[in-house]
């Protein structure tokens, strides 16, 4: 019986150690995901801004609309 209690105690210690490592891993992954979402949000805003700037540049670009290319 004493041996069984010792074995159960060792198993509990092993499980507690695993849980501690898993908690640390989960926290690290959570921080990584949070940082990635911040970067995704920043990049999404930059892409939208660049799209607006491109549309503005195209709208205000001088140039002939229906003029044939110079090789004609």
C-alpha positions in Angstrom: 0.0 0.0 0.0 2.8 2.4 0.8 4.4 1.7 -2.5 1.1 2.5 -4.3 0.9 5.9 -2.4 4.5 6.7 -3.4 3.8 5.8 -7.0 0.6 7.9 -7.0 2.6 10.8 -5.4 5.2 10.6 -8.2 2.5 10.5 -10.8 0.9 13.6 -9.3 4.3 15.4 -9.2 4.9 14.5 -12.9 1.4 15.8 -13.8 1.9 19.0 -11.9 5.2 19.6 -13.6 3.6 19.0 -17.0 0.8 21.4 -16.2 3.4 24.0 -15.2 5.2 23.7 -18.5 2.0 23.7 -20.4 0.8 26.8 -18.7 4.1 28.5 -19.6 3.8 27.4 -23.2 0.2 28.6 -23.4 1.2 32.0 -22.0 4.1 32.3 -24.5 1.8 31.3 -27.4 -0.8 33.8 -26.2 1.8 36.6 -26.2 3.0 35.6 -29.6 -0.5 35.6 -31.0 -1.3 39.0 -29.5 1.9 40.5 -31.0 1.0 38.9 -34.4 -2.5 40.4 -34.3 -1.1 43.8 -33.6 1.3 43.5 -36.5 -1.6 42.2 -38.8 -3.7 45.2 -37.8 -0.8 47.6 -38.5 -0.1 46.0 -41.9 -3.8 46.1 -42.8 -4.0 49.8 -42.0 -0.9 50.4 -44.1 -2.2 48.5 -47.0 -5.5 50.5 -46.9 -3.5 53.7 -46.7 -1.4 52.7 -49.7 -4.5 51.8 -51.6 -6.0 55.2 -50.9 -2.7 56.9 -51.9 -2.6 54.9 -55.1 -6.2 55.8 -56.0 -5.5 59.5 -55.3 -2.3 59.4 -57.4 -4.2 57.7 -60.3 -7.0 60.2 -60.1 -4.7 63.2 -60.1 -2.1 61.9 -62.6 -1.8 64.0 -65.6 -1.9 62.2 -68.9 -3.9 61.7 -72.0 -6.8 59.4 -71.6 -7.2 58.3 -75.2 -4.0 59.3 -76.8 -2.3 56.5 -78.8 1.1 55.2 -77.6 4.2 57.0 -79.0 5.0 54.3 -81.5 2.0 55.1 -83.7 
